[in-house]
Amino acid sequence: MFLSTVRGAAVLVGIAAFTVSCGANPESAPATDVSASSATSPSSQGAASTAPTASRSGSTSSALPAERVRDAFAGLQATLKDSCTPGNCAYFLGRVYDELHRMDRAMKADPKGPGHFPEPISLIAKLDTALDGDHAFDNLKKHQTLLIGTRDKINVWMQAHPDDYR
């Protein structure tokens, strides 16, 4: 009986210590980007996505955690077999836009530095200039060729630099 009580107490102390160490400290908690909520993500338009989506604000918010280029590139590649079909076009174009900007943030945060990714970063900057801050579906549809072309050019560039995504 004594041994089981000691074990129970040890487990309880362990759980209590774990709970304290995992407690929320508002000063150390990462900030969240409210604009990246499901209300603005393409997945709220009816299609589920397991890849996290970026904010449509176009900013490189430091509140978002740095992501590995490899993971961001995988998200971008996941759009390669999709297309702009009547029931899926808004989601698809929004996702390509989001994945390009996820890639942009990852390349700029990469330990190799943004200078290691000059062409992809430049291509995304040109896209952003053409979109002129308007990320609405109508504008993405208007610039669909540029949007998809940017994705495809970055895909080709990354394929030529396998050390960056493997």
Buried (B, 14 or more C-beta within 10 A) or exposed (E): EEEEEEEEEEEEEEEEEEEEEEEEEEEEEEEEBEBBEEEBBBBBEEBEBEBBBBBBBBBEBEEBEEBBBEBBBBBBBBBEEBEBEEEBBBBBBBBBBBBBBBBBBBBBBBEEEEEBBEBBBEBBEEBBEBBEEEBEBEBBEBBBEBBBEBBEEBBEBBEEBEEBBE
